């Protein structure tokens, strides 16, 4: 409130303060500061507490002396002395045993379970633990609504809840609001529905910083410092509290109901009780801690949208990078990412503090949004967001429909129902942002900043409504919520009378089966109701006399796992040469992530017929490191689906070719060696993806001389979290 200036381009994370109180030390350094080389270190050791030094302004130093002690050079020199003293003390202490976590005592005002999110820590054979009894944590506060994460969705959620009169707290582990658009330096809109609350933000920036600052919706990057401040002022104006530098690390639950948030603060760990929680962590941290089913990197695939960690120059408005896969739930990956980025951008002023991930852990909600819902502009009775974007995937897509007809650059509108924000089986929490319930290929359409801002605003109103009425989040008056969103401009008035436009009629499916022979037109209709479409596709395949149409129907049937057209597919694969494949390009990645031959190979493998093996292995023999990723991915997907042991040696031979293996980063030297200078580098991802995907197929086909397992175990130790999660999940499969 007192220090912000509209001309600032940088600011310290915290206000400087001489702490008013101090601990009681084993001695006191009073009156004056003798200098770092002379001060008695017992002033930094608490009275009657062994093996602990307090290296801060809370040491037993007079408040007059501490002003000099807290100067950085003095503090550094004292730190060196204390470090040496602590090391000497530690060397004299034998190995500790019978270690326990101390219990806190106090009046228990709420009974429940403290559930932490374990995703950040890799559990392995070297993991050790200490014993702890039943957790007793202090209650730091009680609120109607607690919003966890003050980012793109969280800050709007807090503003909306507080404006509804709810006692609201926003918890943010960084020291600025706005998330990817401010701390992450993606300071401009790409696509998105720019009405409603998003429009208010743009108008607010104009009022705070001048007319030009309100033109962010027109492609002009905004001033991140200005947007951080606008959010902060609106929260304070509405009566919300903001806790910076506080990390939410778990949920306080009773049964299946979230009753509060577990937080780690600079002053300790505790619980904030809440009537409703908005999980805007972007990774569903609170929902996952409470036991919600989630989707994340596992054994199914290693498709991840590209990630960046931006460099930062004073006054920078827009720095968009895409050169890595960073699992920001994994503390090892986050560590190596910052270390590598420091080296990559060594000549820059600083790094951004927020990893700009485009894909994170997602909940399985009461409703699961699919690409077909987007293409057919599905309507719902509970729409709360009107999104607008295209399938800008920043990587390869995995939905079976996209193996046949790729997404393009066309902008598509998309409604997001309220049920996508509700974790299935869990009460008391709404989830926003990248963690909502949707197929990962849909995320580019609904993750644009204008839409996430509007989504957070809707979640904040919903949470406040539930808190005021003493209702569950699933019991609120959705029509009243929608009316508010319509008045705000977040939604068009038509949502008030909309119903679910699915299921489609059988006649519509029949029409699609006829239309699909031309460039896979209406393929999204077929994928909406596969059970209805399959018998119609089989009949069409048998009835047609056209070679083109027969192959098209066989292709679709194969992708759907139906063997009816296996012979036709086998003949097509055998008769065609490799075409131009797909390389991983990350930024600006649109369209097919497979070639036509790639797609035919995958379809042939999914038939699970013996006739598939020979033509696919013939293609494997033609591959090497010079070929595109999509060719390697196609044969791997097909062969691991077939699961024939005869494929193991050919896959091993392919991995044995020069340049094919050895791309795991198992130590920090590998991660920081030969770092490509490009802000949108793809080379390291291409090599690792190819090796890991082929090793996975080799392992699932029975392996050859243990090569597949060897490579997977290397990647299980990879510093990059997504690769490690994928490899570990495969190694844990029953073969």
N, C-alpha and C positions, 0 to 999 in steps of 0.2 A: 504493500500500500504506500510505503514512504520512499522507496528507492528507484522504482522503475522510471525510465526516461525514454521518450519516443525516438530518440536518436541513437540508442545503444545498438551495437552490433554483436556484443558479447557480454556476458555477465557471469560472475562466480556462481557456483551452485548454491552456496549458503552465505548468509550474512556473517560477517566477522563479529565475534562477541568475546569479551572477557567474562567467563562464567562467574556469576555472583556467588556461588557456593563451591565448596571443596570438600574432599574427603579428609579423614583424620589419618595422617601418615605415621610412620614409625619415628619420624622426626619432623620438625617444621622448619621451613626456610622462610624466615620472617623479614619484614622491613624492606630489604633491597635484594636485587639480583646479583649474585657474586660472579656470574659468568658460567657458561656451559661446562667449562673444564674444572670448576671448583665446587659446583653445587653438590650437596650431599644427596646421593641417590636414594637414601632412606625416605626422603620426602615424597618419593614416587611409589613407595611400597605401603600398602594399607596396613594400619595397625591391626595386629592379631590375625592377619591373613598371609599365609605363606605362598611362595611361588607365583606371585602376581605383582606386576608393575603397572602403574597407571600413567601413561605417557600422554597427558593432555592438560588443559587448563584446570582440570579438577584436582590436580596434584596439591599436596599440602605446602603451597607456596603462597605468600601474601599476595593479595589482589594487586598491590602496587608492583610487586616483583613479577607477577605473572604477565603483565603487559610487555615486559622485555623478553621474558621466556618464550612467549608465543610468536615472536618474530621467526620467520622460517629458518634462517641460518642457525639461530640458537637452538631451535627445536630439533633440527637435523643433528647437531652435535650432541645434544643430550640423548637423542635416539641412538646414536652410535655407541655411546657409553653404556646405555641401558642394555642394548643388544649384546654387547660383550659380557656384561655382568650376568645377564640371564643365561647366556651360553655356558659360562663358567659354573653357575649354580646348577644347571641341568646336567652337566657332566658328572657332578658329584652325587646325583640321585639315581638309585637303581631303577630297573624297569618297573613301571607301575603295574599294579594288579588291583582287582576288586574296585574298579572305577565305576562310579554311579553318577547319574544326573541328580543334582540336588532338587529336593521338592520345595515348592513354595507353599506357604500356609496362608490361610485367610478364609473368610466367610465364603462358602460356595453359594452362588446365587443362581446358577443354571447348571443343570446336569445334562451331559451329552458326550459325544465322542469328538475328540480332536483328530481330524484326518488330514494328514499331510500329503502333498503331491510328490511322489518319489521319482518323477520322470527326469529331474535334473541330474540325478546321480546314477552312474553306471554301477550296477550290482554285479560283482564278479567273485572269483575265487579268492581274491586278495582283500575283499571288503571285510572290515572289522566293525564291531559295534560296542557300545557300552550299554549297561543295563539301566533302565529307567522304570520307575513305578508308574502308576496311573498319573497322567498329566494333570497338573493343577496350574492353570494359567490365570494371570490377572485379567480383569475386564478393563479395557482401555476406554470404552465408550459404548453408548447405546443410541442407536439411530433408527429412524423409520426405514431409510434406504441407504445402503452402502454400495457405492459404485467402485469396483476394483479395476483400476487402470484409468488414467485420465487422458487417453489417446483420442483417436479419430471418432470412436463411438462413445468412449467413456465420458469425456468432458461434456458433450451434448446430453448424455443421459443424466449427468449430475445437474445440469442447468434445468432440464425439463422436470426432474423430480422436485427440485427445490422450488421452482415456480408454482408447482401444484400445492405448495405448503408443507411438503414432507420434510422432516428433519433429515438432512442429507449430508453424507460424507463422501468425498472422493479421495481415494487412496492411490498415490502415484509414486513409483519407485525412483523415477528420475526427478528432475527439478524444473520441469516445464510441461505444459499441457499441449495436447494436439497430436501426439504420436507421430506417425509416419510423415504427416504434412508439415511438421515443425521440427521436432527433434530428429526426424529421419530425413529432413531436407528435400522431400518430394513436394516442393512448394507450389504446385500448380495442379489444376484438374486436367484429367485426360478425357474420360467420358463421365457419365453419371447424370442423374436427374437433378437439375440445379434450382429447384423450387423449394418452397417450404423453409425449414430451418436453415438449410444450406444458403438460401437467398438472404436470410437474416444475417448470417455470418459475414457474407460479402458486404452487405450494407453496413454492418458494424465496423468492419475494417476501414471502410471509407470514412466513417465518422471519426474513427480514432486516429487515422493516419493520413487522411486526405483522399480526395475523389479517386485518384489513380489506384489507390490500394483496394478499392472496391471492384476492380476489373479482373479479379482472379478467375472469374467464370468465363472470361473472354480470352484465356490463354496467357495472361500476364502473371508470372510468379509473384506470390505474396511475400511480405516480410515476415519471416517466421517469428521474430521477437514480438512483432505486433499481434500476430494471431495467438501466440501464447498468452499475451496480456489480455486480449479481448476475452478469451475463455475464462481467465482468472477473475476478471472484473465482473463478468456476468454471473459466475458462481457466487462471488461474494455479495453482489447486489441482490441475488435471490435468497441469500441467507445460508448457503452451503458452507461446510467446512472443507478445507483441503489439507491433506497431510502429504507433504513431499518427502522423498527419501525413505518411504515405507514400502516394504515388499510383502504382498500377500502370498502366503506359502501354504495355505490349507483352508479347510472348512470346519466350522463347528456345526455338528449335525445331531439331530435326534431322529433316529430311525432313517427315513429317506428324505427328511426335511432339513434344509440348510437354515440354521438359526443365527449364523454369524460367520465371521471371517477370521482366520488365524493370520496374524501379521508379524513380521520381523521388523523391528525399528532400531534406530541407533541406541535406544535405551532399553532394549530387551524385546522379548517375544510375548505376545498376549492375544486376546480375543476382542473383537468388536462385535457386539450383538446387533442384529438387524431384523426387522420384520420382513424385508425383501432385499435381495442382493442382485445387482447387475454385474455379471462377470464380463468385463470388457478388457480382460488380459490379452485377448487375441488368441490364446492357447487353451481356453476353457479350464484354467487352473482350478478355480473354485468348484466348478461342476465335476471335473475329473477327481478332485480330492474327495468329493462327496460320494463318489462311486458311480458316476455317470458313465455309460458305455461311450467310448470314443474311437475315432478313426485316426490312425497315424501311420507313419512308415512302419511296415512289418514285412512279412514274407510274400505278400501278394504282388507288390511292385516296388520299384525304386524311382517312381515319377515324382519329381518335386519341381515346383516353379522356381526359377532362378532367384538368387538372393544377392543383396549387396550390403556393404558397410561403407557409408559415404565418407569421403574426406570433407573437411569443412574449412572454408576461408571466411574471415570476418565479412559480414554483410551478404554472404551467399544466400540465395533464395531457392535454387534448384540444383541439386546434385543427385542424379539418378544413376545408380550402378547396378550391374548384374554380372557377377563373376564367380559366384560360389553357390554351394548348397550349404546353408548354415542351419543347424538344428538349434534354435535359440532356447530350447528346453534343456539342452545338454551343456553342463558347465564346462566340460572339457572342450567341446566344439566352440563355445563362446570364447573361451580363453585363447585358443589357437587362432580364432578368427580376428580378434583384436590385435594379437601379436603380429600376425601376417599382414594385416592392414596397415599397421604402424610401419612395417618395412616397405610395403607396396607404395604407400603414400608418404614416404619419409620427408619429402620436400614440401609438404603441405603444413599449414598452420596447425591443424588439429584433425581429429577424427570425430565423426558424429557419435553419439552415445547409444543410438538406437539401431539395432540390426534391422534392415529393411527386408523382412521376409514377406513373400507374397503367398505363402502357404504354411499353415500350422496345423496343430492338432484340432480336430473338429468333434463336436458331439454327435451322437445319434439321437435325433430329436423326435418329437411326436409326428413330424413330417420330414421327409427327405426329398429335397429339390433335385431334379434330374435335368440333363440337357434337353430332353423331350419337352419338359414343362416350359422351358425357355423358348424353344422353337415354335411351339404352338400357342404361346402367350396365354398359358393356363390361368384361369381366374379362380379365386377362392372366396369363401365367406369371411375369412379372417386376415385379409391382406393388411399389412402394416407398412410396407415399403414398396415404392415403385422405383425399381432400378433401371439403368440403361447403360449398356456397354456391348462389347463384342468379346469373342473368345481369344483374348490376347494371352496365350497360355504360358509364355516364357519357358517353354520346354515341350516335351511330348505329351500328347493326350493318351488316355487309356480306355475311355468308354468304347464298348464294341461298335456303337454306331459310327464313331469317328474313325474306325478302321476301314469303313466303307466310303463314307463321304465326309471330308474334312470340314471343320468350321472355317469360315472366311472372315473378312473384316467388317461385314455388315453389322451395323448397330442394331441391337435387339432390346426391346423393352421386356421387363420381367417383374412380375409381382412376387414378393416374398411373404409367405403367410406367417402369422404370429407363432404357429406351432414349430417353425424352424428354430425359434429362439428358446424353446423349452426342452431341456434334456429329458429323454424318456425315463420315466420312473423316479425322477428326482423333483422334489418340490422346493420352493423358496428361492429359486435362482433363475434369472434370464441370462442368456448368452448372446453376445453381439460380435460383429466383425468377422474375422477370418475363421472363427470357431463355430459358426452356425452350422446347422444340419443341412448339408448339401453335398452332392457329388463333387469331388475335387476339380473336375473339368468345368463345372459351372462357376467356380469361384471367380474367374476373371470377369464374369458378367455382373456379379453382385458386390464386388469388393472395391469399386471405385469410391474415392473419398466423399463425393457429394452424397452417395447412397448410404455409406456407413454413418456419416453424420446424421442423416435423417433417420436411419435405423436406431441409432443410439437415443435420439430424441424420443422416438416412439417407445423404446424400452423404459426410459425414465418415467414417462407418464404412466405406463402400465404398472411399474413397480410402486409408484406413489398411490395409484388407485387401490392396489391390493393392500398396501399398508394402512391407508385411511379406513378402508372398509373392514379390515380384519379378515380379508379373504385370501384364499390361495390364488396364485398367479393364474391358474387355469380357470378360476371362477369369475374373473372380472368381466364387466360388461364390455364386450368387444365392440359392440356397435357405438357405444359412447366414446371409446378410445378412437375409433375410426372417424367419428364426427369431429373430434378435436384435431386430428391429423388433416382432415379435409379443410377445416377452417384455416389451419396453418399453411396449407398449400402443399404439404408433404404428399398427399394423395389426391387423385381426381375424384369428383363426387360420385362417379359411377360405381366405386367400390361398395357403396352403402347398400346396393341392391344386387351385388354379384353373388353367384353361387359357384360351386365347383363345376368347371366345364368338362371334367372327365367323369366317367369313362366315355370314350368315343363309341359311336355306334358300330355295329358289325359292317354296315354298308360302307362306312368310312374306311374301315380296315380293308375291305374287299377292293375298294377303289385304289387304295395305296398299293396293294399287291399288283394291280394292273399298271399303275404309274411308275413303279420303281425301276422298271426295265430301262427307263431313260434317265441316265446319269444319277441313279439312286434317288430320284425325286420321291418325296413322301416317306423316306426311310424312317424319319422321326415318328411317323404315325405307326409304322410297323412295330417299332421298339416300345411304344406305349403299352401295347397289349400283345406281348409275344405269344402267349398261349392261344389267343384267337388267330394270330397271323400264321403260326407254323403250319397247321394243316392246309391252309390256303396256299402257302408257298410251295409245299410239297406237291400239291395238285398242279400248280402252275408249272413247276419244273418238269413233271411227267408229261404234261399236255403239249408244251411248246415244241415246235420243230425248228425254231431259230437257234443257231449255235450261240449267237450273242446273248439271247434271252436265257438260254439254258445255263450258260456260264454265270450270268448275273444272279439267277435264282440259286444256283449251287454255291456261289460266293456268299450270299446272304445266309443261306442255310448253314454253311460251314462256320461262319462267324458266330452263329447262334448255337453251335455245338451239335447240329443235326447232320448225320452221315449220308443223307440221301444223295447228295451230289459229289461224293468222294471221288468217284472215277473221273468225272468231268474236271474236277479241280486238279487231280493228279496229272492228267493229260496236259492241262494248261500250264502247270508249273514246269513240267518236263520239257515242254516245247518252247519256253520263253527264256531269253537271256536276261541276265541281270540288267535292270534299267537304272536310271539315276536315282540314287537313294537320298536319304535325309540325314543331314548333319545337325548336331546340336548347336543352335545359334542363340538360344536364350532371348535376349532383348529383341522385340519385334518379331517373335516367332508366331507366325500364323499358318493356317492351312494344314495340309496332310503331314503327319509325322511318320508316314510310311509311303513307300512307292506302291504302285499297283502290284508288282510281283511280290513285294513284301506282304501285302495284304492277302494275296492268294495263298501264300505259304502259311500264314497264320490260320487262315480258314481251313486249309487242308489238314493242318495239325489238329485242329479242334474237332475234326470228324472222328478222330481216334481209330481210324481204319488202317490196317496193315499196308494198304496200297500207298499210303502217304510217305512211308519211310524212305524209299529209294530216291524219288525225285528231290526230296528235301536234302538228303545227304549229298547228293550230287551238287547241290548249290553250296553246301558247307565247304566242299573241297575247293571251290573257286574263290573263297574269301581269304583276306589277309588284312593287315593293319591299314592298307591304303583304301579299303572300302568303307563306305559310310556306316554310321552307327545303326541306321534303321535295318540294313541287311542282316547284321549280326543279331540285332534284337528280334527280327522276324524268325530266323531259324531257331533261336533259343526258345522263344515262346512256343513255337510249333513242336519242337522236339521234347521239351519238358512236359507238354500236354500229352504227347504220345507215351512218354515214359519208357521207351524201348531201350534196353541195355545196349543194343547194337549201335546206338548213337553216341555212346560214351567215348570210344576211341577217336572217332572223327572230331568230336568237340575238343578232346584233349590235344589232338594234333594241331587244331586251329589255335588254341591257347598257347601252344609251344612255339609258334612262329615268332621271329624277332619282333619286339615292340608290342606284343600283345599283352604281356603280363608285367607285373612289378610296379603297378601304379598306386598301390595303397600308401597312405601316409600314416605310418605307425609311430613316428616320433616327430618332435617339433622341428628338427633339422630338415626332414623331408617336406614338411608343410611350408617352410620358409625358404626353401632352396629354389632358385630360378623362378621367382614369382613373375608371371607375365605382367607388363605394365598396363595393359588395357583395362579400362573401367568395365568392360563388358566381355571379358575373356571367357572362352568356352573350351579351350584345349584341354585343361586338366579334367574337366567334367566328362568330356567325350571319351578320353582314354579309360578313366576309372569306371564309367558306366558300362562300356563295352566289356571290360574284363570281368566285372562283377556279374553282369547279366549272363555271360557265357558260362562262368564258373557255377552259377546257380543251376543252369540247365544241365551241366555236366554232373553235378552232385545229384540232381533229381533223376537223372538217367542211370544211376548206379555207380557213377564215378569211374575213373581209370587211374590206377596207381596212386590213388589218394590225392590227385592234383586238385580236383574241385574243392575238397575239404580244406586242403592247404591254403588255397586262395581265400576261401570264405573265412578261415580263421585269421588270416592277415587282416581282412577287412573288418572283422569283429573287433580288432584292436585299433581300427582307424580313428584318427582324431576327429574326423568329420562324422557327426552323430547320425545322419541319415544312412550313410553307408554301413556304419556299425550296427544300427538297429536292423537293417535289412539282412545283413549277413547272419547276425545272431538268431533272428527269427527262422531263417532257413536251416541253420544248424540244429535248431531245437525241434524240427519236424521229425515225425516218425517215418522212416523209409521202409 
